[in-house]
Amino acid sequence: MSLIFTIFALVFLTELISWIGKSVLLEFAWDLYSRIFMSVSYARQRQLKAELLTTKKELLQTSAQDHFAKWAKLRRSVDKGLAELEKLNGELASSKTAFSVKFNTLLWVFTTGLSFFVGWWYRKAAVFYLPPGWLGPLAWWMGLPFAPKGSVSVGIWQMACRRVIKVGERTVKNMIASSEPVAVPTEMEASFTAGVQIHTKVAQNAQADILTDGALAFLAALHRTFESTRQSLLVARDVAQRRFDSGVPLDFPPETAHIRAEPSWHCAPPAPGLEDRRVEITGPTDRKMVINALNSGAKTFMADFEDSSAPTFANMINGQVNLRDAIIRQIDFESGGKKYKLSENPAALLVRPRGWHLDETRVTVDNTPVSGSLFDFGLYFYHNAHELIKRGSGPYFYLPKMEHYLEARLWNDVFLFSQSYIGIPHNTIRATVLIETLPAGFQMEEILFELRNHSAGLNCGRWDYIFSAIKKRRADKSAVLPDRKDVTMTVPFMDAYVRLLIQTCHRRKVAAMGGMSAQIPIKDDPKANEVAMEKVRADKLREVTAGHDGTWIAHPLINQIARKVFDENMLGPNQYHVRREDVKVAAADLLSANVPGKITEDGIRSNVSVALAYCGAWIGGNGCIPVNYLMEDAATAEIARVQLWQWVKYDARLETGEQITPQYIDRIIAEQAPGITKIAPSVQVNHLKIASKYLMDQIRQQWPSDFLTSDLMPYLTMADGVDEKWYRSVL
């Protein structure tokens, strides 16, 4: 009898470890080990992070022009702290890698290894005997391969135990999934909202609808729970950038090799409404756009609080009202005598909040601006999650601009907290991550793993990815790119990124979404329109034949073109079966500098026009504009900005041999600026002047700013009537 229970215990232990997850156990063991043996190093790490946050905040509030000595001292202090933190992080990462190897070896020895040894040692032994004649002629099978006839062998008993435990595991998981956590009692809201301040009076009616006591209490709870982690992760971005600048190349993280190597884990199955995503339309959250997008015939609509929206407070709050009204089917709009209302079968709704790097400066908790990400996510989730579930859908999101799998872990923690807070089952939320930064391109598996119970896949955020490739490799002269039009999806580093994303998603059984074609219909020129639409067809055909499960469009009239291409080439709801096992992508492939093309004056003029038009429109409250029949948003404007900086920084030359200098760009700006109001009529002259000055300043910086939206945000905050102490102008 002892052999029966010994084998059962071994199988149970192995399955329990698999259920909990080796990575979870590793993190727990490492946490315990580090608390005992490495507490001094981690205490120093926490101290450094706290000091850096304080010093960096003071640096941002100090003018380099008015108080240079103080600014320089603070800058040196930040640089010194970052260098020490980088060194310490490297030492801790090396220690963790060594520990993980030993820990995983130990796990294997005491589970798989021990099971194999017991099976081999007792290969001829009978675990127990069956009653005579119980299975008739099949009784011999129970003793395979070497046990006596009529008995049950070790191997068969192991299989039986594993099957029973699997059934039990499934039952327990279903019980956990069906249980509903307790919501936060209403009487606690008053204590949560203490310390919450709204610093603007714009959009008062929308504020009354959206910024309720309950919603503000939820925002405050999110902020107080997760803000310190967010700030630490933003500091980690600076540390990583310094490492790249010093010449350390990007690579796949060694500490997570076991996650990439483990084939057994998969992400959550598609949620209701996300089974077929062959065409997704995207756009800002203004009322007309929401109605038209939901009525477009696309399978899903990504309502965007990020790159295609300028985050004026009115845009952000009214956008929340519009989405709430759309969900309860009470949305309409009238303009120019034309009425817009929702159709009977609108597209499934996903929402993209702002990235982790952006603050919502109009709302503070305990005198600190809340995260733009948590503000957008929190208000939408709080007001709509229950209603979405009732209607057979759910709270679905797109997550932008992540640079590390720990940022995905933070989102997962936010999801777990939020689902418990309002009392819906865990794993109801679904999120698709935009792989639109170069570091994230090396961590696709890890990002999916962190979000696996909430994941709806990955998306090729192509334009931001190009922007990030330039920015992250800012110290690498060999990474200078040609005109933007030459940096297509077929150049080596972009092609490798696409192939790896499709392979990764389908290996983990989630959607691999394609990206955005920038072309929009040209109504007054049929011939030019056909050329533009043919580019869209070719782009969508490339995506579907590569293995993508869906694609993005920016205009309702393009839906039929994209839909036809996918309908003809993707017969099922997805292409998870296209495993792309032929793909072998190395770090060098993702960093390839082989991009054919030239730098031309037309390319420079195009970049200048896009940067000026977009920045001017953004300051005026418009987050996406058509320029020369291409839909431009923050991502494409960022490419324009950092390409101009890169060409000046590394003394690039035009195809004619002329060197690109700050003075040369200044002249192009002066020549292009007067015509901007013709190609973008909504841009005001005073905003165009700000944009011109900003661009001239940017090309002269040692390094480009992280995001133009962060740089220009003070103008929106100021226009919303917020006191100056809550923001800092960079110009």
C-alpha positions, 0 to 999 in steps of 0.5 A, a space after each residue: 500500500 505504501 507504493 500506492 500512496 508514494 506514487 500518488 504523492 509524487 504525481 500530486 506534487 508534480 501537478 500541484 507545482 504545474 498548477 501553481 506555476 514554476 515561475 510563481 514558486 520561483 518568485 516566492 522562493 527567491 523572495 524568501 531567499 533574498 529577504 534572508 540572504 540579500 536584505 541589505 542589497 534590496 534595502 539599498 535598492 529601495 533607498 536608491 529608488 526613493 532618493 532618485 524619485 525625490 531628486 528627479 522630481 526636484 530636478 524637473 521643478 528646477 529651471 536650468 536657465 534660472 538656477 543652473 548651478 542647482 540644476 547641474 548639481 541635481 543632474 549629477 546626483 541623478 546620473 550618479 544614482 542611476 549608475 549605482 542603481 544600474 550596477 546594483 540591478 545587474 548584480 541582483 539580476 545575476 544572482 537571481 539567474 543563478 538562483 533560478 537555475 539551481 531552484 529549477 534543477 531542484 524542482 526537477 530532481 524532486 518531481 520529474 526526476 524522482 518520478 522517473 526513478 521510482 518508475 524505473 526502480 519499481 518497473 517490475 513491481 505490482 502496485 496492487 492486483 486487480 480482482 480476477 477477471 475484472 477487466 477480462 482480456 484487457 487485464 494484461 494492459 494494466 501491467 505494462 510494461 513489466 509488472 506481473 499479469 493481473 496487476 497494475 504497474 507503476 506507469 499505469 498507476 501514475 497515469 491514473 493518478 494524473 488523470 484524477 488530479 487533472 479532473 480535480 484541478 479543473 473542478 477547483 478552478 471552475 469553483 474559483 472562477 464562479 465565485 464573486 468577490 465582495 465589493 467595497 462597501 459604499 460607506 467606505 467611499 468617503 474615507 477613500 475620496 479624502 485627499 482627491 482634488 479636481 483642479 479644473 472646472 471644464 466639462 462640468 456636466 460630464 464631470 457630474 456624470 463620471 466623477 462620482 464619489 464612487 468613481 473617485 474612491 476607486 481612482 484613489 484606491 488604484 492610485 494609493 495601491 499602485 502609484 509607487 510601483 509605477 514610479 519605480 518602473 519609470 525609473 527602471 526605464 531610465 536605468 535601461 536607457 543608460 545601459 543602451 547608451 553605454 553600448 550594451 545591446 538589447 537582448 532577450 532577458 536571461 532571467 526569463 529563459 525558463 518562461 520562453 522554453 516552457 511549451 505547456 502554458 497558454 493564455 486565456 481563451 477568447 472572451 465573448 465578442 473577441 473570437 473573430 477580430 479580422 478587422 478592427 477600427 480605431 479612433 478617438 472617443 468623440 461622439 460622432 466617431 464612436 457612433 460611426 466606428 461602432 456602425 462601420 461593419 468592423 468586428 471590433 472598435 478600439 476607442 482611443 484615449 491615447 495616440 489619436 486623442 489630445 488629452 484635454 480634460 473635456 476630451 477625456 471626460 466627454 469620451 467616458 460619457 460617450 462610451 457609457 452611452 454607447 454601451 447602454 445604447 443611448 447614444 446619438 448625435 446631430 451635425 449639419 442636419 444629419 443625424 447619427 445613431 447606433 445600429 442594431 449590431 455594433 462592433 465589440 468595444 475595446 478601450 485604450 487608456 494612456 501609457 504608464 508614462 503620462 500623468 493626469 495633472 487635472 486630478 490629484 490624490 494626496 497632492 500627487 497627479 494620478 496616472 493617466 493610465 489608471 484614470 482612463 482605465 479606472 473610470 471606464 471599468 468602474 462605470 461599465 464593467 457590470 453593464 458590459 457583462 450583462 450584455 454578453 461582452 466584458 471590459 476589454 482593453 488595449 495596453 500601450 507603450 510598455 517597455 518591460 514585462 514587469 509593466 505588464 505584471 503591474 497591469 495584471 495586478 491592477 486587473 485583479 484588484 479592480 475585479 475584486 473591488 467591484 465584485 466580478 469574477 477574476 479573469 473577466 478582463 481581457 487585454 491586448 498589448 501593443 508591442 510598440 517599443 523596441 524593448 517589448 519586442 524582446 519580451 513578448 513571451 514574458 508579457 503574455 505570461 504575466 497577463 496570461 489569464 487576462 490576455 487577448 493577444 498582441 498587436 504590431 504597433 508598427 509606427 510607435 515601434 519605429 519611433 522606439 527603435 530610433 529613440 532606444 538606439 539614440 546613441 548608435 550611429 549605425 542605426 540611422 534610418 532613411 526617409 520614413 517612407 522607406 522604413 516599411 514592414 518588409 525591411 529586415 528588423 520590422 519583418 523579424 518583429 512581425 514574424 516573432 510576434 505571430 509565432 509567439 501569439 499562436 504558440 500561446 493560443 492568442 490573437 496576433 493582430 496586424 497594424 494600421 495602414 495610414 492611407 485614408 480615402 481620397 474623395 476628389 481624385 478617383 485615380 489617386 484614391 485607387 492607388 492609395 486603396 491598392 496600398 491598403 490591399 497589399 498591406 492587408 494581404 501581407 498581414 493575412 498571409 503572414 499569419 495575422 488574425 486581424 488588422 487595423 483600419 483608421 476609416 470606416 470606408 476601408 472596412 470593406 477592402 480589409 474585410 474582403 482580403 481577410 475573408 478570402 484568405 482566412 476562412 476560420 475566425 483566426 489563424 492560431 493553427 499557423 504556428 510559424 515554426 519556421 521562424 527563428 528570430 535572434 536578437 541581431 535580427 531585431 536590431 538589423 540596421 539593413 534598411 535600404 533607402 536615402 535621406 531626401 529633402 522631400 523626406 525632411 519636408 514631409 517630416 517637418 510638415 507632419 511634426 508641425 501640423 500634428 503638434 499644432 493640432 494637438 495643442 489645440 485639442 485634436 489628436 489625429 489629423 489627415 495630412 496629404 491623405 495619410 492619417 497622422 497621430 502621435 506615433 507618426 509625428 514622433 517618427 518625424 520628430 526623432 528622425 529630424 533629431 537623428 539626422 542632425 545628431 549624426 551629421 547625416 547627408 542628403 542624397 545630394 551630399 548636403 549635410 543636415 544641420 540645425 540651420 538647414 532644418 530651421 530653414 525648412 521649418 520656416 518654409 513649410 510653416 506658412 503652408 501648414 494651415 492649408 493642409 491642416 486647416 484646424 491648426 491655429 497660428 499661435 499653436 503653429 508658432 509653439 510647434 515651430 519653436 518646439 521642433 527647433 529646440 528638439 533637434 538641438 538636444 543631446 538626446 530627444 525627449 521621451 514623448 512629445 505628448 509629455 512635453 506639450 501637456 502643460 499647454 493643455 493643462 494650462 488651457 484647462 485652468 489648472 494652477 501652475 504648481 501642478 505642471 511644468 512647462 518645458 519650453 
